[in-house]
Amino acid sequence: MKLIFAGTPAFAAQALEALIAAGHMVCCALTKPDRPAGRRLHAQASPVKLLAIRHGIRVLQPASLRDAVIRDELRAMASDVMVVAAYGLILPQAVLDIPKSGALNIHASLLPRWRGAAPIQRALLAGDAETGITIMRMDAGLDTGPMLLRESCAIGTEDDAGSLRDRLARLGARLIVTALERLQEGHLVEQPQPQDGVTYARKIEKAEVRIDWRLPAPALSRLVRAFSPLPGAVTMLDGREIKIWRVRESMAAPASPGCGLPGEIRAVSDETVRVACGSGELDLMELQRPGGKRLPIAEFLRGFPLSKGARFDS
């Protein structure tokens, strides 16, 4: 099929690669404009742009799709379908209507749960046992269109946003190829989303990454996993910001009541730094100090000693 692809991060690039491998003609890749990145803030191309360039696919990077000029360019391509995956820009109905068969979206949740911008992080924060991929036909609403394909994926106790994203990217790439095969054959069946079970995965706010040690240990473990590898869960010690990348709920005998304020370091060893929470304790396994690298706890302690009785702040 002749298609327009719209996507930006690595999650989307995996789907684009699968579509190319399946023999579809990708006449254009829409992706967000290059963004400053790194310490020197050099403009950095998205994974979708880099992949498209390698395959000789035309790249368009409009700041908005409300411009009549970009719409005319898309119409001139006479595409059969648009495939959208984590694009990052609003697609007006006038753009969705340009391809002959409309636009199909690869959404990283089991709709109608977690409509919106951050479905993977929200599923982890909520402690969901499973998530998945929904291939849906796009409409003007926020992930409200009819479902075309849907497949679940278990969330493991060790999963973070990175590992879960990678599995969902592979699943989404496989399902979108299947969806286009069925579309060509005329066997793609639409199913309206149920009215029950709707939740919204709002964008992650900066304040959410700060650890509130008054919360229970299981909730804080989910928070750390939800914000790894980006942007990282943050705590403070003596005015210095420390990022926490990997934790586990402590299996040590619980502290006696009143012996350990939330955020207080209860034990320090080469294997772990054990910290009191609102209830339960967390073992910190991988940390990062300002200007440093992510390090296993033993290496971190060699350059940044921590003492029993010290207390982290939010």
C-alpha contacts under 8 A as a table, 3 or more apart, distances in Angstrom:
res1	aa1	res2	aa2	distance
1	M	24	H	5.07
1	M	25	M	5.91
1	M	80	D	6.34
1	M	81	V	7.69
1	M	180	L	7.94
1	M	184	Q	7.84
2	K	24	H	6.28
2	K	25	M	4.71
2	K	26	V	5.98
2	K	27	C	6.64
2	K	79	S	5.16
2	K	80	D	5.29
2	K	81	V	6.90
3	L	24	H	7.28
3	L	25	M	6.18
3	L	26	V	5.03
3	L	27	C	6.07
3	L	28	C	7.44
3	L	79	S	5.13
3	L	80	D	5.66
3	L	81	V	4.98
3	L	82	M	5.42
3	L	83	V	7.12
3	L	99	P	7.95
4	I	26	V	5.86
4	I	27	C	5.88
4	I	28	C	5.11
4	I	29	A	6.16
4	I	30	L	7.51
4	I	79	S	6.54
4	I	81	V	6.54
4	I	82	M	4.62
4	I	83	V	6.32
5	F	16	L	7.19
5	F	26	V	6.84
5	F	28	C	6.26
5	F	29	A	4.81
5	F	30	L	6.04
5	F	82	M	5.74
5	F	83	V	4.91
5	F	84	V	6.01
6	A	29	A	5.73
6	A	30	L	4.45
6	A	31	T	5.87
6	A	82	M	7.36
6	A	83	V	6.18
6	A	84	V	4.69
6	A	85	A	6.35
6	A	86	A	7.90
6	A	87	Y	5.57
7	G	12	A	5.26
7	G	13	A	7.24
7	G	29	A	7.55
7	G	30	L	6.38
7	G	31	T	5.30
7	G	32	K	7.69
7	G	48	V	6.42
7	G	84	V	5.87
7	G	85	A	4.88
7	G	86	A	5.26
7	G	87	Y	3.74
7	G	88	G	7.33
8	T	11	F	7.95
8	T	12	A	6.03
8	T	13	A	7.19
8	T	30	L	8.00
8	T	31	T	5.06
8	T	32	K	6.11
8	T	46	S	5.65
8	T	47	P	6.41
8	T	48	V	5.28
8	T	49	K	7.45
8	T	85	A	7.60
8	T	86	A	6.21
8	T	87	Y	5.09
8	T	88	G	7.12
9	P	12	A	5.47
9	P	13	A	6.41
9	P	46	S	6.08
9	P	47	P	5.48
9	P	48	V	6.35
9	P	86	A	6.89
9	P	87	Y	7.75
10	A	13	A	4.81
10	A	14	Q	6.30
10	A	46	S	7.97
10	A	47	P	5.38
10	A	48	V	6.89
11	F	14	Q	5.71
11	F	15	A	7.13
11	F	85	A	7.51
11	F	86	A	7.32
11	F	165	R	6.98
11	F	166	D	7.07
11	F	168	L	8.00
11	F	169	A	5.02
12	A	15	A	5.28
12	A	16	L	6.39
12	A	48	V	6.68
12	A	85	A	5.07
12	A	86	A	6.13
12	A	87	Y	7.72
12	A	169	A	7.28
13	A	16	L	4.96
13	A	17	E	6.13
13	A	47	P	5.97
13	A	48	V	4.76
13	A	51	L	6.85
14	Q	17	E	5.16
14	Q	18	A	6.35
14	Q	169	A	6.34
14	Q	170	R	6.90
14	Q	173	A	6.19
15	A	18	A	5.11
15	A	19	L	6.29
15	A	85	A	7.75
15	A	169	A	7.07
15	A	170	R	7.61
15	A	172	G	6.64
15	A	173	A	4.10
15	A	174	R	7.67
15	A	176	I	7.36
16	L	19	L	5.12
16	L	20	I	6.25
16	L	48	V	7.51
16	L	173	A	7.59
17	E	20	I	5.16
17	E	21	A	6.16
17	E	51	L	7.66
18	A	21	A	5.03
18	A	22	A	6.11
18	A	173	A	5.82
18	A	174	R	7.23
18	A	177	V	7.06
19	L	22	A	5.03
19	L	23	G	6.62
19	L	24	H	5.79
19	L	173	A	7.68
19	L	176	I	7.91
19	L	177	V	6.22
20	I	23	G	5.34
20	I	24	H	5.57
20	I	25	M	7.10
20	I	26	V	7.12
21	A	24	H	7.56
22	A	177	V	7.12
26	V	29	A	7.30
26	V	57	I	6.85
27	C	57	I	6.50
27	C	58	R	6.66
27	C	77	M	7.05
27	C	79	S	7.73
28	C	57	I	5.99
28	C	58	R	4.90
28	C	59	V	5.84
28	C	60	L	7.13
29	A	48	V	7.51
29	A	49	K	7.25
29	A	52	A	6.65
29	A	57	I	6.80
29	A	58	R	6.19
29	A	59	V	4.86
29	A	60	L	6.21
30	L	59	V	6.00
30	L	60	L	4.94
30	L	61	Q	5.88
30	L	62	P	7.81
30	L	87	Y	7.92
31	T	46	S	7.28
31	T	48	V	6.73
31	T	49	K	6.58
31	T	59	V	7.34
31	T	60	L	6.50
31	T	61	Q	5.24
31	T	62	P	7.75
31	T	87	Y	6.40
32	K	46	S	7.40
32	K	61	Q	5.31
32	K	62	P	6.87
32	K	63	A	6.97
32	K	87	Y	7.09
32	K	88	G	6.99
32	K	89	L	7.38
33	P	45	A	7.61
33	P	61	Q	4.97
33	P	62	P	6.65
33	P	63	A	6.53
34	D	43	A	5.56
34	D	44	Q	5.21
34	D	45	A	4.83
34	D	46	S	6.60
35	R	42	H	7.79
35	R	43	A	5.05
35	R	44	Q	5.37
35	R	45	A	7.01
36	P	41	L	4.44
36	P	42	H	4.95
36	P	43	A	4.24
36	P	44	Q	5.91
37	A	40	R	7.18
37	A	41	L	4.46
37	A	42	H	5.60
37	A	43	A	6.26
37	A	44	Q	6.10
38	G	41	L	5.05
38	G	42	H	6.72
45	A	49	K	6.10
45	A	50	L	6.52
46	S	49	K	5.20
46	S	50	L	6.37
47	P	50	L	5.15
47	P	51	L	6.16
48	V	51	L	5.20
48	V	52	A	6.05
49	K	52	A	5.08
49	K	53	I	6.13
49	K	59	V	6.54
50	L	53	I	5.26
50	L	54	R	6.37
51	L	54	R	5.17
51	L	55	H	6.49
52	A	55	H	5.20
52	A	56	G	6.13
52	A	57	I	4.88
52	A	58	R	7.03
52	A	59	V	6.87
53	I	56	G	4.98
53	I	57	I	5.75
53	I	58	R	7.28
53	I	59	V	7.43
54	R	57	I	7.68
62	P	65	L	6.60
62	P	70	I	7.51
64	S	67	D	6.68
64	S	89	L	6.94
64	S	90	I	7.65
65	L	68	A	8.00
65	L	70	I	6.61
65	L	71	R	7.03
65	L	89	L	7.76
65	L	90	I	7.30
65	L	91	L	6.52
65	L	92	P	7.13
65	L	95	V	7.44
66	R	70	I	7.91
66	R	71	R	7.67
66	R	92	P	7.01
67	D	70	I	5.71
67	D	71	R	6.59
68	A	71	R	5.06
68	A	72	D	6.17
69	V	72	D	5.18
69	V	73	E	6.42
70	I	73	E	5.01
70	I	74	L	6.32
71	R	74	L	5.10
71	R	75	R	6.20
71	R	95	V	6.59
72	D	75	R	5.07
72	D	76	A	6.20
73	E	76	A	5.23
73	E	77	M	6.85
74	L	77	M	5.43
74	L	78	A	7.51
74	L	98	I	7.24
75	R	78	A	5.70
75	R	79	S	7.65
75	R	98	I	5.92
75	R	99	P	7.55
78	A	99	P	6.77
78	A	100	K	7.76
79	S	82	M	7.41
79	S	98	I	7.83
79	S	99	P	5.07
79	S	100	K	6.58
80	D	99	P	5.15
80	D	100	K	4.83
80	D	101	S	5.70
80	D	102	G	7.69
81	V	99	P	4.84
81	V	100	K	6.10
81	V	101	S	5.08
81	V	102	G	5.43
81	V	103	A	5.75
81	V	104	L	7.48
82	M	96	L	7.70
82	M	99	P	6.25
82	M	101	S	7.95
82	M	102	G	6.33
82	M	103	A	4.45
82	M	104	L	6.19
83	V	103	A	5.75
83	V	104	L	4.97
83	V	105	N	5.91
83	V	106	I	7.71
84	V	87	Y	6.39
84	V	103	A	7.02
84	V	104	L	6.09
84	V	105	N	4.64
84	V	106	I	6.30
85	A	105	N	5.87
85	A	106	I	5.10
85	A	107	H	6.92
86	A	106	I	7.72
86	A	107	H	7.72
91	L	95	V	6.19
91	L	96	L	6.64
91	L	140	A	7.83
92	P	95	V	5.41
92	P	96	L	6.50
92	P	140	A	6.64
93	Q	96	L	4.91
93	Q	97	D	6.14
93	Q	139	D	6.72
93	Q	140	A	5.47
94	A	97	D	5.33
94	A	98	I	6.75
95	V	98	I	5.34
96	L	99	P	7.02
96	L	102	G	5.67
96	L	103	A	5.61
96	L	138	M	7.23
96	L	139	D	7.28
97	D	100	K	7.44
97	D	102	G	5.47
97	D	103	A	7.62
98	I	102	G	6.75
99	P	102	G	5.00
99	P	103	A	7.09
102	G	137	R	7.44
102	G	138	M	7.59
103	A	137	R	5.93
103	A	138	M	5.57
104	L	135	I	6.65
104	L	136	M	5.61
104	L	137	R	4.62
104	L	138	M	5.78
105	N	134	T	7.99
105	N	135	I	5.60
105	N	136	M	5.29
105	N	137	R	6.24
105	N	138	M	6.24
106	I	133	I	6.83
106	I	134	T	6.14
106	I	135	I	4.90
106	I	136	M	6.84
106	I	172	G	6.13
106	I	176	I	7.08
107	H	133	I	5.68
107	H	134	T	5.24
107	H	135	I	6.27
107	H	136	M	7.51
107	H	172	G	7.87
108	A	119	P	6.21
108	A	120	I	6.64
108	A	131	T	7.65
108	A	132	G	5.97
108	A	133	I	4.75
108	A	134	T	6.60
108	A	168	L	6.59
108	A	172	G	7.73
109	S	113	R	6.64
109	S	114	W	6.14
109	S	115	R	7.58
109	S	119	P	6.03
109	S	120	I	7.18
109	S	131	T	5.33
109	S	132	G	4.77
109	S	133	I	5.10
109	S	134	T	6.21
110	L	113	R	5.75
110	L	114	W	7.42
110	L	131	T	5.76
110	L	132	G	5.21
110	L	133	I	5.88
110	L	134	T	5.75
110	L	150	R	6.82
110	L	151	E	7.51
110	L	152	S	6.92
111	L	114	W	6.53
111	L	115	R	6.62
111	L	134	T	6.37
111	L	147	M	7.92
111	L	193	Q	7.06
111	L	198	V	7.61
112	P	115	R	6.22
112	P	144	T	7.59
112	P	193	Q	6.17
112	P	194	P	6.88
112	P	195	Q	7.89
112	P	196	D	7.92
112	P	197	G	6.22
112	P	198	V	4.84
112	P	199	T	6.76
113	R	197	G	5.97
113	R	198	V	5.04
113	R	199	T	4.87
113	R	200	Y	7.00
114	W	118	A	7.79
114	W	119	P	5.14
114	W	122	R	7.23
114	W	123	A	7.44
114	W	198	V	7.11
114	W	199	T	4.93
114	W	200	Y	4.71
114	W	201	A	4.78
115	R	119	P	6.78
115	R	142	L	6.76
115	R	143	D	5.52
115	R	144	T	7.74
115	R	198	V	7.51
115	R	199	T	6.26
115	R	200	Y	4.78
115	R	201	A	5.60
116	G	119	P	6.54
116	G	142	L	6.44
116	G	143	D	6.62
116	G	200	Y	5.70
116	G	201	A	4.80
116	G	202	R	5.92
116	G	203	K	7.61
117	A	201	A	5.80
117	A	202	R	5.75
117	A	203	K	5.32
118	A	121	Q	5.65
118	A	122	R	6.16
118	A	201	A	5.08
118	A	202	R	6.08
118	A	203	K	5.58
118	A	204	I	6.82
119	P	122	R	5.16
119	P	123	A	6.04
119	P	201	A	5.13
120	I	123	A	5.29
120	I	124	L	6.47
120	I	131	T	7.97
120	I	161	A	6.31
120	I	164	L	7.35
120	I	165	R	6.94
120	I	226	A	7.66
121	Q	124	L	5.23
121	Q	125	L	6.14
121	Q	161	A	6.11
121	Q	226	A	4.82
121	Q	227	F	6.97
122	R	125	L	5.01
122	R	126	A	6.03
122	R	201	A	5.79
122	R	226	A	7.49
123	A	126	A	5.25
123	A	127	G	6.32
123	A	128	D	5.38
123	A	130	E	8.00
123	A	131	T	7.01
124	L	127	G	5.18
124	L	128	D	6.17
124	L	155	I	7.96
124	L	160	D	7.55
124	L	161	A	7.45
124	L	222	R	5.97
124	L	223	L	7.50
124	L	225	R	7.18
124	L	226	A	5.44
125	L	128	D	7.83
125	L	219	A	7.32
125	L	222	R	5.32
125	L	223	L	5.68
125	L	226	A	6.07
126	A	222	R	7.83
127	G	222	R	6.84
128	D	131	T	7.18
128	D	155	I	7.16
129	A	154	A	6.15
129	A	155	I	5.34
129	A	156	G	7.56
130	E	152	S	6.68
130	E	153	C	5.59
130	E	154	A	4.27
130	E	155	I	4.95
131	T	152	S	5.63
131	T	153	C	5.30
131	T	154	A	6.34
131	T	155	I	6.80
132	G	150	R	7.30
132	G	151	E	5.57
132	G	152	S	4.04
132	G	153	C	4.77
132	G	154	A	7.81
132	G	168	L	6.62
133	I	150	R	5.70
133	I	151	E	5.55
133	I	152	S	6.51
133	I	153	C	7.92
133	I	168	L	6.62
133	I	171	L	6.91
133	I	172	G	5.94
134	T	147	M	6.66
134	T	148	L	7.35
134	T	149	L	5.74
134	T	150	R	4.40
134	T	151	E	6.72
134	T	172	G	7.92
135	I	147	M	6.07
135	I	148	L	5.40
135	I	149	L	5.00
135	I	150	R	6.27
135	I	172	G	7.83
135	I	175	L	7.25
135	I	176	I	6.82
135	I	179	A	7.62
136	M	143	D	7.98
136	M	145	G	6.02
136	M	146	P	5.59
136	M	147	M	4.30
136	M	148	L	5.19
136	M	149	L	7.06
137	R	145	G	5.32
137	R	146	P	5.58
137	R	147	M	6.47
137	R	148	L	6.95
138	M	141	G	7.90
138	M	143	D	6.96
138	M	144	T	7.41
138	M	145	G	5.05
138	M	146	P	7.54
139	D	142	L	7.95
139	D	143	D	7.61
139	D	144	T	6.86
139	D	145	G	5.29
141	G	144	T	5.30
141	G	145	G	7.14
144	T	193	Q	7.08
145	G	192	P	7.12
145	G	193	Q	7.19
146	P	190	E	5.72
146	P	191	Q	5.24
146	P	192	P	4.37
146	P	193	Q	5.74
147	M	150	R	7.26
147	M	190	E	5.64
147	M	191	Q	5.07
147	M	192	P	6.10
147	M	193	Q	6.38
148	L	179	A	7.39
148	L	188	L	6.61
148	L	189	V	5.92
148	L	190	E	4.99
148	L	191	Q	6.41
149	L	175	L	7.15
149	L	179	A	7.07
153	C	168	L	7.59
155	I	159	D	6.38
155	I	164	L	7.26
156	G	159	D	5.14
158	E	225	R	7.98
159	D	162	G	7.79
159	D	163	S	5.79
159	D	164	L	6.03
159	D	225	R	6.83
160	D	163	S	5.52
160	D	164	L	6.11
160	D	224	V	7.91
160	D	225	R	4.19
160	D	226	A	5.62
160	D	227	F	7.53
160	D	228	S	5.95
160	D	229	P	7.74
161	A	164	L	5.23
161	A	165	R	5.80
161	A	225	R	6.21
161	A	226	A	5.10
161	A	227	F	6.50
161	A	228	S	5.70
161	A	229	P	6.75
162	G	165	R	5.12
162	G	166	D	6.23
162	G	228	S	6.33
162	G	229	P	5.77
163	S	166	D	5.21
163	S	167	R	6.47
164	L	167	R	5.26
164	L	168	L	6.15
165	R	168	L	5.08
165	R	169	A	5.94
166	D	169	A	5.07
166	D	170	R	6.47
167	R	170	R	5.30
167	R	171	L	6.30
168	L	171	L	4.90
168	L	172	G	5.87
169	A	172	G	5.06
169	A	173	A	6.09
170	R	173	A	5.19
170	R	174	R	6.36
171	L	174	R	5.24
171	L	175	L	6.18
172	G	175	L	5.10
172	G	176	I	6.07
173	A	176	I	5.49
173	A	177	V	6.53
174	R	177	V	5.45
174	R	178	T	6.46
175	L	178	T	4.99
175	L	179	A	6.04
176	I	179	A	4.87
176	I	180	L	6.25
177	V	180	L	5.32
177	V	181	E	6.31
178	T	181	E	5.08
178	T	182	R	6.31
179	A	182	R	5.20
179	A	183	L	6.08
179	A	188	L	6.75
180	L	183	L	4.82
180	L	184	Q	6.15
181	E	184	Q	5.28
181	E	185	E	6.35
182	R	185	E	4.94
182	R	186	G	5.91
182	R	187	H	4.88
182	R	188	L	4.98
183	L	186	G	5.03
183	L	187	H	6.02
183	L	188	L	5.11
184	Q	187	H	7.74
185	E	188	L	7.80
194	P	197	G	7.42
195	Q	198	V	6.73
204	I	208	E	6.89
205	E	208	E	5.54
205	E	209	V	7.64
206	K	209	V	6.03
206	K	210	R	7.92
207	A	210	R	5.84
208	E	211	I	7.80
209	V	223	L	7.56
209	V	227	F	7.01
209	V	231	P	7.57
209	V	232	G	6.77
209	V	233	A	4.77
209	V	234	V	5.86
210	R	233	A	5.93
210	R	234	V	4.74
210	R	235	T	5.90
210	R	314	S	5.81
211	I	220	L	7.12
211	I	223	L	7.97
211	I	233	A	6.57
211	I	234	V	5.93
211	I	235	T	5.60
211	I	314	S	5.27
212	D	215	L	5.99
212	D	220	L	7.92
212	D	313	D	7.73
212	D	314	S	5.29
213	W	216	P	7.66
213	W	220	L	7.67
213	W	262	P	5.03
213	W	263	G	5.15
213	W	276	A	7.54
213	W	277	C	5.03
213	W	278	G	6.12
213	W	313	D	7.56
213	W	314	S	6.95
214	R	262	P	5.36
214	R	263	G	7.65
214	R	277	C	5.60
214	R	278	G	3.97
214	R	279	S	7.61
215	L	219	A	6.54
215	L	220	L	6.65
215	L	277	C	6.19
215	L	278	G	4.79
215	L	279	S	6.98
216	P	219	A	5.51
216	P	220	L	6.51
216	P	277	C	5.77
216	P	278	G	4.92
216	P	279	S	4.62
216	P	280	G	6.28
217	A	220	L	5.14
217	A	221	S	6.11
217	A	249	E	6.33
217	A	277	C	5.69
217	A	278	G	7.13
217	A	279	S	6.13
217	A	280	G	5.29
217	A	281	E	5.66
217	A	282	L	5.96
218	P	221	S	5.08
218	P	222	R	6.33
218	P	249	E	6.74
219	A	222	R	5.18
219	A	223	L	6.28
220	L	223	L	4.87
220	L	224	V	6.25
221	S	224	V	5.31
221	S	225	R	6.39
221	S	247	V	6.30
221	S	248	R	6.52
221	S	249	E	6.92
221	S	282	L	7.59
222	R	225	R	5.16
222	R	226	A	6.00
223	L	226	A	5.06
223	L	227	F	6.35
223	L	233	A	7.12
224	V	227	F	5.47
224	V	228	S	6.41
224	V	232	G	7.06
224	V	233	A	5.41
224	V	244	I	6.78
224	V	245	W	6.25
224	V	246	R	6.66
224	V	247	V	7.26
225	R	228	S	5.33
225	R	245	W	7.47
225	R	246	R	7.13
227	F	230	L	5.26
227	F	231	P	5.61
227	F	232	G	4.87
227	F	233	A	5.88
228	S	231	P	6.53
228	S	232	G	5.28
228	S	233	A	7.48
228	S	245	W	6.20
229	P	232	G	6.18
229	P	245	W	7.60
232	G	243	K	6.02
232	G	244	I	6.64
232	G	245	W	6.33
233	A	243	K	5.54
233	A	244	I	5.39
233	A	245	W	6.78
234	V	241	E	6.65
234	V	242	I	5.77
234	V	243	K	4.55
234	V	244	I	6.14
234	V	314	S	7.60
235	T	241	E	5.87
235	T	242	I	5.37
235	T	243	K	6.33
235	T	244	I	7.42
235	T	312	F	6.48
235	T	313	D	6.04
235	T	314	S	5.14
236	M	239	G	5.92
236	M	240	R	5.40
236	M	241	E	4.60
236	M	242	I	5.84
236	M	312	F	5.56
236	M	313	D	4.91
236	M	314	S	5.84
237	L	240	R	5.24
237	L	241	E	6.56
237	L	242	I	7.23
237	L	311	R	6.89
237	L	312	F	4.97
237	L	313	D	6.13
238	D	312	F	7.91
240	R	289	R	7.99
240	R	290	P	7.32
241	E	289	R	6.82
241	E	290	P	6.33
242	I	287	L	6.93
242	I	288	Q	5.75
242	I	289	R	4.94
242	I	290	P	6.53
243	K	287	L	5.71
243	K	288	Q	5.08
243	K	289	R	6.59
244	I	247	V	7.60
244	I	284	L	7.32
244	I	286	E	6.29
244	I	287	L	4.75
244	I	288	Q	6.60
245	W	285	M	7.66
245	W	286	E	5.35
245	W	287	L	5.76
245	W	288	Q	7.69
245	W	294	R	7.51
246	R	284	L	6.42
246	R	285	M	5.27
246	R	286	E	4.95
246	R	287	L	7.32
247	V	282	L	6.52
247	V	283	D	5.51
247	V	284	L	4.61
247	V	285	M	5.14
247	V	286	E	7.03
248	R	282	L	5.83
248	R	283	D	5.28
248	R	284	L	6.84
248	R	285	M	7.42
249	E	280	G	7.68
249	E	281	E	6.24
249	E	282	L	4.69
249	E	283	D	6.05
250	S	274	R	7.19
250	S	280	G	7.45
250	S	281	E	5.37
250	S	282	L	4.99
250	S	283	D	5.32
254	P	280	G	6.73
254	P	281	E	7.60
255	A	259	C	6.23
255	A	260	G	7.26
256	S	259	C	5.65
257	P	260	G	7.87
258	G	261	L	7.29
260	G	264	E	5.92
260	G	265	I	7.97
260	G	266	R	7.05
260	G	276	A	5.89
261	L	264	E	5.41
261	L	276	A	6.34
261	L	277	C	7.37
261	L	278	G	7.84
262	P	275	V	7.67
262	P	276	A	5.07
262	P	277	C	4.50
262	P	278	G	5.45
262	P	311	R	7.92
263	G	275	V	5.86
263	G	276	A	5.42
263	G	277	C	6.00
263	G	311	R	5.14
263	G	312	F	4.69
263	G	313	D	6.42
264	E	275	V	5.53
264	E	276	A	5.42
264	E	277	C	7.95
264	E	308	K	7.82
264	E	309	G	5.89
264	E	310	A	5.79
264	E	311	R	4.10
264	E	312	F	6.23
265	I	268	V	7.50
265	I	273	V	6.89
265	I	274	R	5.82
265	I	275	V	4.47
265	I	276	A	6.51
265	I	307	S	7.10
265	I	308	K	5.09
265	I	309	G	5.23
265	I	310	A	5.55
265	I	311	R	5.89
265	I	312	F	7.68
266	R	273	V	7.63
266	R	274	R	5.44
266	R	275	V	5.52
266	R	276	A	6.63
266	R	308	K	5.46
266	R	309	G	6.27
267	A	272	T	7.88
267	A	273	V	5.81
267	A	274	R	5.10
267	A	275	V	7.36
267	A	307	S	7.90
267	A	308	K	5.44
268	V	272	T	6.15
268	V	273	V	4.61
268	V	274	R	6.50
268	V	306	L	7.19
268	V	307	S	6.74
268	V	308	K	6.26
269	S	272	T	5.37
269	S	273	V	6.32
269	S	298	A	7.58
270	D	297	I	6.50
270	D	298	A	4.48
270	D	301	L	7.73
271	E	285	M	7.26
271	E	297	I	6.58
271	E	298	A	6.40
272	T	283	D	5.59
272	T	284	L	5.59
272	T	285	M	5.66
272	T	297	I	6.15
272	T	298	A	7.63
273	V	283	D	5.53
273	V	284	L	5.14
273	V	285	M	7.25
273	V	297	I	7.44
274	R	281	E	6.59
274	R	282	L	5.60
274	R	283	D	4.45
274	R	284	L	6.28
275	V	281	E	5.45
275	V	282	L	5.28
275	V	283	D	6.43
275	V	284	L	7.54
276	A	279	S	7.41
276	A	280	G	6.46
276	A	281	E	4.53
276	A	282	L	6.62
277	C	280	G	5.61
277	C	281	E	5.27
277	C	282	L	7.09
284	L	287	L	7.39
284	L	297	I	7.17
285	M	296	P	6.00
285	M	297	I	5.24
286	E	294	R	6.63
286	E	295	L	5.46
286	E	296	P	4.46
286	E	297	I	5.17
286	E	300	F	7.80
287	L	294	R	5.66
287	L	295	L	5.59
287	L	296	P	6.64
287	L	297	I	6.43
287	L	300	F	6.64
288	Q	292	G	5.97
288	Q	293	K	5.58
288	Q	294	R	4.63
288	Q	295	L	6.16
288	Q	300	F	7.30
289	R	292	G	5.24
289	R	293	K	7.17
289	R	294	R	7.90
289	R	304	F	7.81
295	L	298	A	7.95
295	L	299	E	5.98
295	L	300	F	5.45
296	P	299	E	5.61
296	P	300	F	6.15
297	I	300	F	4.93
297	I	301	L	6.09
298	A	301	L	5.35
298	A	302	R	6.63
299	E	302	R	5.30
299	E	303	G	7.10
300	F	303	G	5.71
300	F	304	F	5.90
300	F	305	P	7.72
301	L	304	F	4.79
301	L	305	P	4.63
301	L	306	L	6.61
302	R	305	P	6.24
306	L	310	A	7.34
307	S	310	A	5.72
